[in-house]
Amino acid sequence: MRNGLLKVAALAAASVVNGENLAYSPPFYPSPWANGQGDWAEAYEKAVKFVSQLTLAEKVNLTTGTGWEQDRCVGQVGSIPRLGFPGLCMQDSPLGVRDTDYNSAFPAGVNVAATWNRDLAYRRGQAMGEEHRGKGVDVQLGPVAGPLGRSPDAGRNWEGFAPDPVLTGNMMASTIQGIQDAGVIACAKHFILYEQEHFRQGAQDGYDISDSISANADDKTMHELYLWPFADAVRAGVGSIMCSYNQVNNSYACSNSYTMNKLLKSELGFQGFVMTDWGGHHSGVGSALAGLDMSMPGDIAFDSGTSFWGTNLTVAVLNGSVPEWRVDDMAVRIMSAYYKVGRDRYSVPINFDSWTLDTYGPEHYAVGQGNTKINEHVDVRGNHAEIIHEIGAASAVLLKNKGGLPLTGTERFVGVFGEDAGSNPWGVNGCSDRGCDNGTLAMGWGSGTANFPYLVTPEQAIEREVVSRNGTFTAITDNGALEQMAAVASQADVCLVFANADSGEGYINVDGNEGDRKNLTLWQGADQVIHNVTANCNNTVVVLHTVGPVLIDDWYDHPNVTAILWAGLPGQESGNSLVDVLYGRVNPGGKTPFTWGRTREDYGAPLVLKPNNGKGAPQQDFTEGIFIDYRRFDKYNITPIYEFGFGLSYTTFEFSELNVQPINTPPYTPASGFTKAAQSFGPSSNASDNLYPSDIERVPLYIYPWLNSTDLKASANDPDYGLPNDKYVPPNATNGNPQPINPAGGAPGGNPSLYEPVARVSAIITNTGKVTGDEVPQLYVSLGGPDDAPKVLRGFDRITLAPGQQTLWTTTLTRRDISNWDPVTQNWVVTNYTKTVYVGNSSRNLPLQAPLKPYPGI
């Protein structure tokens, strides 16, 4: 134990930052204790009953990982053998089961957002949950709302959904419900303001920096933008949330009492548990009091054999630094999530190993100990290729079409061009964690990935289609073969050009892109390929596999570019999904989940790529506030190439007869009253009750909860041991008395009054074309204030209409949809500014508008 480290971290979290004019995160204590509110009551009761049987060390064992590469999952907490509890397995990723075999590789989150389809999001979540369940996983580390997408070049945007809180929040909620309905705990991440890879863990590129980057945002921006989708996750019943690597207003996210205690647990009423990102744990006592519930992977540095928690958390409880009710609350929260999703009913033994695909190997990989069977190679894919295929097609966004699509199938000669059309010459999983850009792009890189069971490339699928129609086909996938490309392009009836742009997590550097993208240009020299082919082919269709927006201003309006299709990161069925759209078997109905600007400068919100605070934590100031992506383009009258929400179809649609009808709603009621006092569960403990058991053989570097001695100072092995608590424990942090209920809280997701309907909105949508197609009606609201965005997305659906068919689309606005966060009263308010409702099929094609008439209840 390093109590000195605990002391320093606790002080840093509770005191004003010393740097001049730096952002400050105010303290909020004590950490709220779970109470089983909402639909958590039954799970909470079961959790309390279970935890009441545990010793202190057993409770601590639930909270602390066993160490990096010490067990078979990327993260595991200890077991409780006498109660038959095997521990918990935490496993990546947001798009499938990472580091195993016979699993599926699902489309990325950004593609799910492009479908604008909650049902597809749910079904994908359920399928992923089933695969994690089948491998013996308890917690799937996903979905992602952080990064939200403040900067278009941030490396991990594609793991999440969209730079809009409503679209992201809806997809988060549906995905979580799908995962947890499959009997696996979902983990919403990364909480919060995690918006770039550079400096996420401090020093890099040779810079001498003391701490991780601090993302600094004001209270309004936090609530109206970045916290919004996490509120939807909590309201959907998410079992766990992962705090992020970065600091938030100069306090580490995993030691930040304001974000974890106040925002998440007090205001949003979160009943599950908060875990660290891997290596994101920076203190012991400080983080425990600030609201952290689980340390992952448990050790301070990977394979160090030391931990802020484990034995040290046991010591902290016994010496009074951390009240036992706080550790009891950690354990109850963890077990509440376990019971809520039915892990007691659905659990199967872990049957894979994250560190090798070999059938036999060491049980404890980090130390090479305990050779045994570690991989059973269980096939968990089921029929999930079908939903992957469906999402791949449904997420395709037709950005331009001047007669190029759909293909008729009568083309005699089809040419395919570009490295992105073909296979990775090193093999489909030839780059660890997909850390390269060889061949076609179907997912980004990093921990948010999964192994491909196969990858149907565009080249393979298109060739099969052309040959089946008795056509001729040539593919050139060497982007340096420009002369050969020109020759083929001049002869082909249609030229399909493939291009990509990749990104990922910061621990992998691909061609100088350290997670974040160096720029927004296409990769693999694809711009040159496009120019070369369009100069020789008057029917060029460009297909883009990108992690986000790219710069296309040089060629998108070229007359020989007859169509542009964004296919994103579609997963293992990439080529099969694509040919369905190209040949018209599926009418494209996807809408772009981000804005396509002409320059990087159009987006604002630059990444911090160099230190800007001496040797201190780099400061990432969110001075743009809520104005990211389309909100910024609208505010500054910047004309995009393709706006947020845009997407063409092979048919056409018309919107008419908007009706906005206020609903008689009771007035907003701030929550009030007091909580119950904090409770401790189970027998009280002393040091002798928590000594290391004599019958358990130690594994080197393994993290245990037990003491080595009844002498707490000796167990701590810290020269600063014995420092009075008032020197490093924040005021009120150990207070277990009843606490005032947050007026903006009162239930999971926040004050229930926020979710009451205030207006019913309807419009008639007609398919005016000649083929069946999908349309996405989008509802935007102008909140009317001088500090508000011109309009913000507040509702959407995806509907299918036959030629000539029309439907009455109806949705509702809630009080939350028309509210602003008031930093003064620390609550949501509906301002007196005029609210306007807009309906259309993109953020800039909104033919219908009407005022939202004020109603006393609003």
DARA-V266260 format. One line per field, one symbol per residue. phi: phi as a letter, one per 20 degrees, with the letter a starting at -180 (. if undefined). psi: psi as a letter, one per 30 degrees, with the letter a starting at -180 (. if undefined). burial: I if it has 24 or more other C-alpha atoms within 12 Angstrom, else O. A space follows every 10 residues. Layout:
phi->???
psi->???
burial->???
//
This chain:
phi->.dfgffffff fffdcfffff mefcdffbbf ffefcmfmee gfffffffff ffeefgffff ffecfeofme ceefbbefec gfdmeencdd bfbfcqeemb cldedegfgf ffffflcfff ffffgfffff ffgfeneece eredcbffpg dfeffdgffe daecffffff fffffgffgf fencfecfbd ebmecaegmf cnfblnfece bfgdedceff fgfecefgff ffffffngeb cdfeffeclm cggecefffe ffffeefemf dedddfffne edaeggfffe ofdbdceoef dgmemdbfdl gffgffffen fcfffffffg fffffffgff enffddfcff cbcfdaeffd rffdfgdmdn fafdcdlfed fldfgfffff fgffefdeeb bdnfcffene ffcdddcogf edeffeofdf dglleacdmf dcbfdpfecb fffabfeggf ffgfffffdm edbcccddfe efffffffff dffbddddbb bdareffcdd lneenfffad efemmfgfff fffffccecd dddddcfrfc ecffbfeffe eeaccedmce nfegffffff fgenfcegcf cfebedeecf fgemlffedc gcbmefggdd eeffmeedlf ffgffdleee fcegneaece ccccdblfcd dfdfcfffdg fbncffffdd cnffccfffc fgffedffeg mfedeeeebf effffflcfe gogggfebef gmfdfefgdf ffgedoagoo ggffeffdbd dbbecceedd cfbdcdfcdd ceenefdefg acfcaabccd cfgnfcbeec bcdeggfddd edffelbece feffecdcca cafcccfdba feffcgff
psi->kifeeeeeee eefflkkfkk gllkjkljll kkklgglbgf eeeeeeeeee fffkleeeee fffklflkgf aflfkkllli efggjgakjk klafgljlha lhlljlllee eeeffhjeee eeeeeeeeee eeeffgkejk ilakgjkehe kfgkegefea dlhkfeeeee eeeeeeeeef ffgkkljklk jlhjglekgf hbklggkjke llkjkjklee eeefdefefe eeeeefgkfl kkllelljhh kkeggjfeee eeeeeeefhk falkllljgg kfldeeeeff gkfkkkgele kkhfglkfbb eeeeeeeegg ekkefeeeee eeeefeeeee fhffefklkk glkfflgkek akejeeghki klkfkfhkjg ebgffeeeee eeeffkjjek jhgfllkffg kejkkkkkef faljfflehf kkhhhlikak kflalafhll kkfljjleee eeeeeeefgg alkkkjgjff heeeeeeeef fkekjjkkll kllalffkjj hgjidlkfag lllggeeeee eeefffkgik kkkkjlfakl jgfffegkff jfkkkkfbif afgeeeeefe eeggfkkkgl kkglkjlfle fefahlljfl kghbflkkjj kiffbfilbf eeeeeghkjl eklkfkkllg allkklhkkj jkkjkllkjk llallllkkk kllllleffg lkkfgkkkkk gkklfllflf jeeeeehkfg kfkkefffkl kffgjglkkk kkffbflkfa kfffgkkfkk kllkkkjgaf lklkljkkkl kjfflfglle lkkflllklk klkfklljkk llkleefgll kjfefhlkkj lfkkkkkkka glfgiifklk kjkkkef.
burial->IIIIIIIIII IIIIIOIOOO OIIIIIIIII IIIIIIIIII IOIIIIIIOI IIIIIIIIII IIIIIIIIII IIIIIIIIII OOOOIIIIII IIIIIIIIII IIIIIIIIII IIIIIIIIII IIIIIIIIII IIIIIIIIII IIIIIIIIII IIIIIIIIII IIIIIIIIII IIIIIIIIII IIIIIIIIII IIIIIIIIII IIIIOOOOIO IIIIIIIIII IIIIIIIIII IIIIIIIIII IIIIIIIIII IIIIIIIIII IIIIIIIIII IIIIIIIIII IIIIIIIIII IIIIIIIIII OIIOIIIIII IIIIIIIIII IIIIIIIIII IIIIIIIIII IIIIOIIIII IIIIIIIOOO IIIIIIOOOO OOOIIIIIII IOOIIIIIII IIIIIIIIII IIOIIIIOIO IOIIIIIIII IIIIOOOIIO IIIIIIIIII IIIIIIIIII IIIIIIIIII IIIOIIOOOO OIIIIIIIIO OIOIIIOIII IIIIIIIIII IIIIIIIIII OOIIIIIIII IIIIIIIIII IIIIIIIIII IIIIIIIIII IIOOIIOIOI IIIIIIIIII IIIIIIIIII IIIIIIIIII IIIIIIIIII OIIIIIIIII IOIOOIIIII IIOIIIIIII IIIIIOOIII IIIIIIIIII IIIIIIIIII IIIOOOOIII IOOOIOOIII IIOOIIIOII IIOOOOOOOO IIIIIIIIOO OIIOIIOOOO IOOOIOOIII OIIIIIOOOO IIIIIIIIII IIIIIIIIII IIIIIIIOOO IIIIIIIIII IIIIOOOIII IIIIIIIIII IOOOIIIOII IIIIIIIIII IOOOOOIIII OOOOIIIIII IIIIIIIIII IIIIOOOI
//
